Amino acid sequence: MPLPADMRFVELTSFGAPEVMTIGRGPLPGVKSGELLVRVEAVGVNRPDVAQRQGSYPPPKDASPVLGLEIAGEVVAVAAGVTDFAVGDKVCGLTNGGAYAEYCALPAGQALRFPKGYDAVKAAALPENYFTVWANLFQMAGLTEGESVLIHGGSSGIGTTAIQLAKAFGATVFATAGSTEKCKACETLGAKRAINYRDEDFVEVVKAETGSGVDVVLDMIGASYFDRNLSALAKDGCLSIIAFLGGAVAEKANLTPIMVKRLTVTGSTMRPRTAEEKRAIRDDLLREVWPLLDAGEIAPAIHKTFPFDEVVEAHRLMETSAHIGKIMLRMG
């Protein structure tokens, strides 16, 4: 089947509120050596998409300016240098941009097959969260079997993924969330104890539960939680920071616990990583995590799926933080 002359994509008329997004038409993306061209069937909506729309998270110079970081769909073209995928394959993957479109270029090293029994919506709910959690919680923070972890934002896409993965690999999981409903969801997914941060002190709770604190904290809040995160860690613990929803500058932070308890503070974002680094994460996921997905032992938590034309409504929901799990877009 020949490819169309152009495609629909989400266009930014300016930076700002969700309403700056419109559906435009333009040429299909070109594919470079080592890339796949994918006919997009579903897209995941993520916090970095909101930040890029608002103007605070610009794409790298060599990336598509179109929003979106994860897709699932069918391979329709394969560039030179690709040997492990073919036209007709169903893949999901972590893009470098351009996901909010009918066609998207995807580096083959960031592509993964659909887990067994998955449709495009479930498959598209995987890449961004699973790449991020694996890299930060397991590769960098070194969470291992028998350790304990505190996951902030437990009902978010990242949080629901982190809870399941940490539990699957033998860790004791604690999570924070902002309502009774969200806390219940965290415990259903595998948290030993979910903490409603609106009326409980997570430091007091984890110390009461563990005696000395947790081994790892996965944090997306940043500055406003920094001191308390250090207090919640046990000796030789690790604070892994992946976002700054509570600010990026901790002006009066007390660094003493880092020295006294021999703590490690680390953090990263996914987008600036090299192709080789992303491929290494992909390979780990295929080896360690995809068998769990194939077996149904873990699965993405999907809150709501919107038609592609309702992308504005999807972003409005994301900004309310009322969701539990992933917000998705489905192509027509």
C-alpha positions as CSV (number, residue, x, y, z in Angstrom):
1,M,0.0,0.0,0.0
2,P,1.6,3.3,-1.0
3,L,2.2,5.9,1.6
4,P,0.1,9.1,1.6
5,A,1.5,12.4,0.4
6,D,0.9,14.1,3.8
7,M,-0.3,13.4,7.3
8,R,-2.2,14.9,10.2
9,F,-0.2,16.0,13.2
10,V,-0.6,18.1,16.3
11,E,0.6,21.6,15.6
12,L,1.6,24.3,18.2
13,T,0.3,27.7,17.1
14,S,2.3,29.2,20.1
15,F,3.3,28.1,23.6
16,G,0.7,28.1,26.3
17,A,-2.5,26.4,27.4
18,P,-3.9,23.2,25.8
19,E,-5.9,25.3,23.3
20,V,-2.7,26.3,21.4
21,M,-2.7,22.7,19.9
22,T,-4.5,22.3,16.6
23,I,-4.6,19.5,14.1
24,G,-2.5,20.4,11.0
25,R,-1.3,18.7,7.9
26,G,2.2,18.3,6.7
27,P,4.7,16.0,5.0
28,L,5.6,12.6,6.4
29,P,8.9,12.6,8.4
30,G,12.0,11.4,6.7
31,V,13.8,8.4,8.1
32,K,17.6,8.3,8.6
33,S,19.9,5.3,8.7
34,G,18.9,3.0,11.6
35,E,15.3,4.3,11.8
36,L,11.8,2.9,11.2
37,L,8.8,4.8,9.8
38,V,5.8,3.8,11.8
39,R,2.1,4.3,11.0
40,V,1.0,5.4,14.4
41,E,-2.0,3.7,16.0
42,A,-1.7,5.0,19.6
43,V,0.3,7.6,21.5
44,G,1.0,8.1,25.2
45,V,0.5,11.5,26.8
46,N,3.3,12.5,29.2
47,R,4.3,15.4,31.5
48,P,7.2,16.3,29.1
49,D,4.6,16.9,26.4
50,V,2.8,19.4,28.6
51,A,6.1,21.1,29.4
52,Q,7.1,21.3,25.7
53,R,3.7,22.8,24.9
54,Q,4.2,25.4,27.6
55,G,7.6,26.3,26.2
56,S,9.8,25.0,29.1
57,Y,11.0,21.7,27.6
58,P,12.4,22.4,24.1
59,P,13.2,19.4,21.9
60,P,16.9,18.7,21.0
61,K,18.1,20.4,17.8
62,D,18.1,17.1,15.9
63,A,14.6,16.0,17.0
64,S,11.2,16.6,15.6
65,P,9.5,19.7,17.0
66,V,6.2,17.8,17.0
67,L,5.0,16.8,20.5
68,G,5.1,13.2,21.8
69,L,7.6,10.7,23.0
70,E,6.0,7.2,22.7
71,I,4.0,5.4,20.1
72,A,2.7,2.1,19.0
73,G,1.9,1.1,15.4
74,E,2.9,-0.7,12.3
75,V,6.3,-0.4,10.5
76,V,5.7,0.9,7.0
77,A,9.3,1.6,5.9
78,V,12.8,0.5,7.1
79,A,15.9,2.6,6.5
80,A,19.4,1.3,5.9
81,G,21.2,-0.3,8.8
82,V,18.1,-1.9,10.3
83,T,18.2,-5.7,10.5
84,D,15.9,-6.6,13.4
85,F,12.6,-5.2,12.1
86,A,10.7,-5.4,8.8
87,V,7.7,-3.8,7.1
88,G,4.5,-5.0,8.7
89,D,5.9,-5.5,12.2
90,K,3.9,-4.2,15.1
91,V,6.2,-2.1,17.4
92,C,6.1,0.3,20.2
93,G,8.9,2.6,21.1
94,L,10.5,5.7,22.7
95,T,10.7,8.4,20.1
96,N,12.9,11.5,20.0
97,G,9.8,13.6,19.3
98,G,7.1,13.5,16.7
99,A,4.7,11.0,18.2
100,Y,1.5,13.2,18.0
101,A,1.2,12.4,14.3
102,E,-0.1,9.8,11.9
103,Y,3.5,8.7,11.0
104,C,6.6,8.9,13.1
105,A,10.3,8.2,12.7
106,L,11.5,5.8,15.4
107,P,15.1,4.7,16.0
108,A,15.3,0.9,15.7
109,G,17.3,0.8,18.9
110,Q,14.4,2.3,20.8
111,A,11.7,0.0,19.3
112,L,10.2,-3.0,21.0
113,R,7.7,-5.7,19.9
114,F,4.2,-5.7,21.3
115,P,4.0,-7.9,24.4
116,K,1.8,-11.0,23.9
117,G,-1.9,-10.1,23.6
118,Y,-1.4,-6.4,23.6
119,D,-3.2,-4.0,21.3
120,A,-1.7,-0.6,20.2
121,V,-3.1,1.4,23.2
122,K,-1.6,-0.9,25.8
123,A,1.7,-1.1,23.9
124,A,2.0,2.6,23.5
125,A,1.5,3.0,27.3
126,L,4.8,1.3,27.9
127,P,7.9,3.0,26.5
128,E,8.3,6.4,28.2
129,N,7.5,5.1,31.7
130,Y,9.3,1.8,31.4
131,F,12.5,3.4,30.0
132,T,12.5,6.0,32.7
133,V,11.8,3.7,35.6
134,W,14.3,1.1,34.5
135,A,17.0,3.6,34.0
136,N,16.5,5.6,37.2
137,L,15.3,3.0,39.7
138,F,17.3,0.0,38.6
139,Q,20.3,1.1,36.6
140,M,21.2,4.3,38.5
141,A,19.7,3.8,42.0
142,G,20.5,0.1,42.0
143,L,17.3,-1.1,43.6
144,T,17.6,-4.8,44.3
145,E,15.6,-7.7,45.8
146,G,15.0,-7.3,49.5
147,E,15.4,-3.5,49.6
148,S,12.7,-0.9,50.2
149,V,11.7,2.0,48.0
150,L,9.5,5.1,48.4
151,I,7.8,6.2,45.2
152,H,6.3,9.6,45.0
153,G,3.4,10.3,42.7
154,G,2.4,6.7,43.0
155,S,-0.8,7.0,40.9
156,S,0.9,8.7,38.0
157,G,2.1,6.8,34.9
158,I,5.6,6.7,36.2
159,G,4.4,5.8,39.7
160,T,2.1,2.9,38.7
161,T,5.0,1.5,36.6
162,A,7.6,1.9,39.3
163,I,5.3,0.2,42.0
164,Q,4.8,-2.8,39.8
165,L,8.4,-3.2,38.7
166,A,9.8,-2.7,42.2
167,K,7.4,-5.3,43.6
168,A,8.1,-7.7,40.7
169,F,11.8,-7.6,41.4
170,G,11.4,-8.3,45.1
171,A,11.4,-4.8,46.8
172,T,9.1,-3.6,49.5
173,V,7.2,-0.6,48.1
174,F,5.9,2.5,49.7
175,A,4.1,5.2,47.7
176,T,2.6,8.7,48.1
177,A,-0.6,9.9,46.5
178,G,-3.1,12.6,47.1
179,S,-6.4,10.9,47.8
180,T,-7.9,7.8,49.3
181,E,-8.8,6.5,45.9
182,K,-5.3,6.9,44.6
183,C,-3.7,5.4,47.7
184,K,-6.0,2.3,47.3
185,A,-4.9,2.0,43.6
186,C,-1.2,2.1,44.7
187,E,-1.8,-0.7,47.2
188,T,-3.7,-2.8,44.6
189,L,-0.7,-2.5,42.3
190,G,1.7,-3.7,44.9
191,A,2.6,-1.0,47.4
192,K,2.8,-2.4,51.0
193,R,1.6,1.0,52.3
194,A,0.3,4.1,50.4
195,I,0.6,7.4,52.1
196,N,-1.8,10.2,51.6
197,Y,0.5,13.2,51.5
198,R,-2.3,15.6,52.2
199,D,-2.8,14.3,55.8
200,E,0.2,12.1,56.6
201,D,3.9,12.7,56.9
202,F,5.7,10.2,54.6
203,V,8.9,10.5,56.6
204,E,7.2,9.4,59.8
205,V,5.3,6.6,58.0
206,V,8.3,5.0,56.3
207,K,10.4,5.2,59.5
208,A,7.6,3.6,61.5
209,E,7.2,0.9,58.8
210,T,11.0,0.2,58.3
211,G,12.7,1.3,61.5
212,S,15.5,3.1,59.7
213,G,14.1,4.5,56.4
214,V,14.0,3.2,52.8
215,D,16.9,2.3,50.6
216,V,15.7,4.3,47.6
217,V,13.4,7.2,47.0
218,L,12.1,7.8,43.5
219,D,11.1,11.5,43.4
220,M,9.3,13.7,40.9
221,I,8.6,16.6,43.2
222,G,12.1,18.1,43.6
223,A,13.0,21.0,45.8
224,S,10.0,21.1,48.2
225,Y,10.6,17.4,49.2
226,F,14.4,17.4,49.1
227,D,15.1,17.6,52.9
228,R,12.3,15.2,53.8
229,N,13.5,12.7,51.2
230,L,17.0,12.7,52.7
231,S,15.3,12.2,56.1
232,A,13.3,9.2,54.8
233,L,16.4,7.4,53.5
234,A,18.3,4.8,55.5
235,K,22.1,4.7,55.6
236,D,23.7,4.2,52.2
237,G,20.4,5.1,50.6
238,C,19.8,6.7,47.2
239,L,17.6,9.6,46.2
240,S,16.8,9.5,42.5
241,I,15.2,12.7,41.1
242,I,13.3,12.5,37.8
243,A,11.2,15.7,37.8
244,F,10.7,19.0,39.6
245,L,6.9,19.4,40.1
246,G,7.7,21.1,43.4
247,G,10.5,23.3,42.1
248,A,14.1,22.9,41.0
249,V,15.9,25.1,43.5
250,A,16.3,24.0,47.1
251,E,17.7,27.2,48.6
252,K,18.0,26.2,52.2
253,A,18.6,22.5,51.9
254,N,20.4,20.7,54.7
255,L,23.1,18.6,53.1
256,T,24.3,17.1,56.4
257,P,22.4,13.8,56.1
258,I,24.2,13.1,52.8
259,M,27.5,12.9,54.6
260,V,26.2,11.3,57.9
261,K,24.2,8.6,56.2
262,R,26.5,8.2,53.2
263,L,23.6,9.0,50.8
264,T,23.7,9.2,47.0
265,V,21.7,11.8,45.1
266,T,21.2,11.1,41.4
267,G,18.9,12.1,38.7
268,S,18.4,12.1,34.9
269,T,16.1,12.9,32.0
270,M,15.6,10.5,29.2
271,R,15.6,12.8,26.1
272,P,19.2,13.9,26.2
273,R,20.6,10.4,26.5
274,T,22.5,9.1,23.5
275,A,21.1,6.5,21.1
276,E,23.5,3.9,22.5
277,E,22.3,4.6,26.1
278,K,18.7,4.3,25.0
279,R,19.4,1.1,23.1
280,A,21.1,-0.4,26.3
281,I,17.9,0.4,28.3
282,R,15.8,-1.1,25.5
283,D,17.9,-4.3,25.6
284,D,17.5,-4.5,29.4
285,L,13.7,-4.1,29.1
286,L,13.4,-6.8,26.5
287,R,15.5,-9.2,28.6
288,E,14.2,-8.4,32.1
289,V,10.8,-6.8,31.8
290,W,9.1,-8.0,28.6
291,P,8.8,-11.6,29.9
292,L,6.8,-10.2,32.8
293,L,4.5,-8.3,30.4
294,D,4.1,-11.4,28.2
295,A,3.1,-13.4,31.3
296,G,0.6,-10.8,32.5
297,E,2.5,-10.4,35.8
298,I,2.6,-6.6,35.3
299,A,0.7,-4.3,32.9
300,P,0.3,-0.6,32.3
301,A,-2.5,1.2,34.2
302,I,-4.5,3.1,31.7
303,H,-6.9,5.8,33.0
304,K,-8.5,7.1,29.8
305,T,-8.0,6.9,26.0
306,F,-9.0,9.9,23.9
307,P,-9.5,10.1,20.1
308,F,-6.5,11.9,18.4
309,D,-8.7,14.9,17.6
310,E,-9.4,15.4,21.4
311,V,-5.7,16.0,22.3
312,V,-6.7,19.3,23.9
313,E,-9.0,17.4,26.3
314,A,-6.3,14.8,27.0
315,H,-3.8,17.6,28.1
316,R,-6.5,19.3,30.2
317,L,-7.0,16.0,32.1
318,M,-3.2,15.6,32.5
319,E,-3.0,19.1,34.1
320,T,-5.7,18.3,36.6
321,S,-3.6,15.4,38.0
322,A,-7.0,13.6,38.6
323,H,-5.9,10.5,36.6
324,I,-4.6,7.2,37.9
325,G,-2.2,5.8,35.4
326,K,-1.7,6.6,31.7
327,I,-3.6,9.0,29.4
328,M,-3.6,7.8,25.8
329,L,-4.5,9.0,22.3
330,R,-5.9,6.6,19.7
331,M,-5.6,7.3,16.0
332,G,-8.8,7.1,14.0
